[in-house]
Amino acid sequence: ALTLTDLQPDTLYYYRVRSGGNTLAEATCRTARTPANPHFSFAVLGDSGCNCPAQLDVANQLAAINPDLILHVGDVDQLDQGDYDAIFFTPYRTLAHSIPFYPTLGNHDVINEALYLDAFYLPHNNPANSERYYSFDYANAHFVALNAFEDYAPGTPQYTWLQNDLATT
């Protein structure tokens, strides 16, 4: 993960990733919109990780609508392969270069949870400082990703965090 500082909101940036004199990626990305400019679009998908023609069709449809961000509701790796390069980053490579993805754990992702957590760099703003559940703001919206595989009954850390998170939004 690389942290960039001093970026302006709602601004298009061009970037190039190089290593050892080789260009690994070149693309553009737009920083998050602000509440002052709240108009944005997002897409939601799940059960995507099959590295199959249907997944490529979904990737093409997402590219055609060009959303500002993409929410993945679980099962990034629906085949339990644990190979996120093949089942996620290759099919969605063009999108992932320019559009932020915010996944949450699905039942198949939990099987290889350590690999899932290694594959993504997500907000970690809960008491456990983990990426298993989190929230973030985009423009005038607040998004919450919960972990259905961790206790969320009243009084549990995830439940209490969610109450506090929503109360301060």
C-alpha positions as CSV (number, residue, x, y, z in Angstrom):
1,A,0.0,0.0,0.0
2,L,1.1,3.5,-0.8
3,T,-0.3,6.6,0.9
4,L,-0.4,9.7,-1.2
5,T,-0.8,13.1,0.6
6,D,-1.9,16.5,-0.4
7,L,-4.4,15.3,-3.1
8,Q,-7.3,17.6,-3.8
9,P,-10.8,16.2,-3.7
10,D,-12.8,15.6,-6.9
11,T,-9.7,15.9,-9.0
12,L,-8.5,13.7,-11.9
13,Y,-4.9,12.4,-11.4
14,Y,-2.7,10.6,-13.8
15,Y,-0.3,8.1,-12.4
16,R,2.4,5.6,-13.5
17,V,3.7,2.8,-11.4
18,R,7.3,1.8,-12.2
19,S,9.7,-0.8,-10.8
20,G,13.2,-1.5,-11.9
21,G,12.8,0.8,-14.9
22,N,9.6,-1.1,-16.1
23,T,6.2,0.6,-16.2
24,L,3.8,-1.7,-14.4
25,A,0.7,0.4,-14.7
26,E,-0.5,3.8,-16.1
27,A,-3.9,5.1,-15.5
28,T,-6.1,7.9,-14.1
29,C,-8.0,8.0,-11.0
30,R,-10.4,10.6,-9.5
31,T,-10.3,11.5,-5.8
32,A,-13.5,11.3,-3.9
33,R,-16.2,13.9,-4.4
34,T,-17.2,16.1,-1.5
35,P,-20.5,16.9,0.0
36,A,-20.4,20.2,-2.0
37,N,-20.5,18.1,-5.2
38,P,-22.6,15.1,-4.1
39,H,-23.5,13.7,-7.5
40,F,-21.8,10.3,-8.0
41,S,-22.6,6.8,-9.1
42,F,-21.6,3.4,-7.7
43,A,-22.1,-0.2,-8.7
44,V,-22.7,-3.2,-6.5
45,L,-21.7,-6.7,-7.3
46,G,-21.0,-10.0,-5.5
47,D,-20.1,-13.6,-6.1
48,S,-17.7,-12.5,-8.8
49,G,-14.5,-14.6,-8.5
50,C,-14.7,-17.3,-11.1
51,N,-12.3,-16.0,-13.8
52,C,-14.9,-17.0,-16.4
53,P,-16.7,-15.4,-19.4
54,A,-19.6,-14.2,-17.2
55,Q,-17.2,-12.4,-14.9
56,L,-15.6,-10.7,-17.9
57,D,-19.0,-9.6,-19.2
58,V,-19.7,-8.0,-15.8
59,A,-16.4,-6.3,-15.9
60,N,-17.2,-4.9,-19.4
61,Q,-20.6,-3.7,-18.2
62,L,-19.0,-2.0,-15.2
63,A,-16.5,-0.3,-17.5
64,A,-19.3,0.9,-19.7
65,I,-21.1,2.6,-16.9
66,N,-17.9,3.9,-15.3
67,P,-19.0,4.3,-11.7
68,D,-17.2,6.4,-9.2
69,L,-16.8,3.4,-6.8
70,I,-17.7,-0.2,-6.7
71,L,-19.1,-2.1,-3.6
72,H,-18.4,-5.8,-3.6
73,V,-20.8,-7.6,-1.2
74,G,-18.9,-10.8,-0.8
75,D,-17.5,-13.9,-2.4
76,V,-14.7,-12.1,-4.3
77,D,-13.3,-15.7,-4.5
78,Q,-16.4,-17.8,-5.0
79,L,-14.4,-20.8,-6.1
80,D,-12.3,-20.9,-2.9
81,Q,-9.0,-20.7,-5.0
82,G,-7.3,-18.1,-3.0
83,D,-5.7,-16.7,-6.1
84,Y,-6.8,-13.1,-6.2
85,D,-4.6,-12.2,-9.1
86,A,-6.4,-14.7,-11.4
87,I,-9.9,-14.4,-10.0
88,F,-10.1,-10.7,-9.2
89,F,-7.3,-8.5,-10.3
90,T,-7.0,-9.9,-13.8
91,P,-10.7,-9.7,-14.7
92,Y,-11.1,-6.3,-13.1
93,R,-7.6,-4.9,-13.8
94,T,-8.7,-2.0,-16.0
95,L,-11.4,-1.0,-13.5
96,A,-9.1,-1.4,-10.4
97,H,-6.5,0.9,-11.9
98,S,-9.0,3.8,-11.8
99,I,-12.0,3.0,-9.6
100,P,-11.9,2.1,-5.9
101,F,-13.4,-1.3,-4.9
102,Y,-14.7,-1.7,-1.4
103,P,-15.3,-5.4,-0.7
104,T,-16.7,-7.1,2.3
105,L,-16.2,-10.7,3.4
106,G,-18.4,-13.4,1.9
107,N,-18.7,-17.0,3.1
108,H,-16.2,-18.1,0.4
109,D,-13.8,-15.3,1.3
110,V,-13.7,-16.4,4.9
111,I,-12.3,-19.8,3.9
112,N,-9.1,-18.0,2.8
113,E,-9.6,-14.9,5.0
114,A,-5.9,-14.2,5.4
115,L,-5.4,-14.1,1.6
116,Y,-8.5,-11.8,1.3
117,L,-7.1,-9.4,3.9
118,D,-3.7,-9.5,2.1
119,A,-5.2,-8.8,-1.3
120,F,-7.0,-5.6,-0.3
121,Y,-6.1,-2.5,1.6
122,L,-9.4,-1.3,3.2
123,P,-10.3,1.2,5.9
124,H,-9.6,-0.2,9.3
125,N,-11.5,2.2,11.5
126,N,-13.0,-0.2,14.0
127,P,-11.8,-1.0,17.6
128,A,-9.9,-4.1,16.4
129,N,-8.1,-2.0,13.8
130,S,-9.0,-4.7,11.2
131,E,-10.3,-4.6,7.7
132,R,-13.1,-7.1,8.5
133,Y,-15.7,-4.4,9.0
134,Y,-15.4,-0.7,8.3
135,S,-17.1,2.5,7.1
136,F,-16.2,5.3,4.8
137,D,-17.7,8.5,3.4
138,Y,-18.0,9.4,-0.2
139,A,-19.5,12.8,-1.1
140,N,-22.7,13.0,0.9
141,A,-23.0,9.3,1.5
142,H,-21.8,7.1,4.4
143,F,-21.1,3.4,3.6
144,V,-20.8,0.6,6.1
145,A,-19.3,-2.8,5.5
146,L,-20.2,-5.3,8.2
147,N,-18.7,-8.8,8.9
148,A,-21.6,-11.3,9.0
149,F,-19.1,-13.9,10.2
150,E,-18.2,-12.1,13.4
151,D,-20.7,-11.7,16.3
152,Y,-22.8,-8.6,15.8
153,A,-25.3,-9.2,18.6
154,P,-26.1,-6.2,20.9
155,G,-23.1,-5.5,23.2
156,T,-20.5,-7.1,20.9
157,P,-17.6,-4.9,19.6
158,Q,-19.0,-4.8,16.0
159,Y,-22.5,-3.9,17.2
160,T,-21.2,-1.2,19.5
161,W,-18.9,0.2,16.8
162,L,-21.8,0.3,14.3
163,Q,-24.0,2.2,16.8
164,N,-21.2,4.7,17.4
165,D,-20.4,5.0,13.7
166,L,-23.9,5.7,12.7
167,A,-24.5,8.1,15.6
168,T,-21.5,10.2,14.5
169,T,-22.5,10.3,10.8
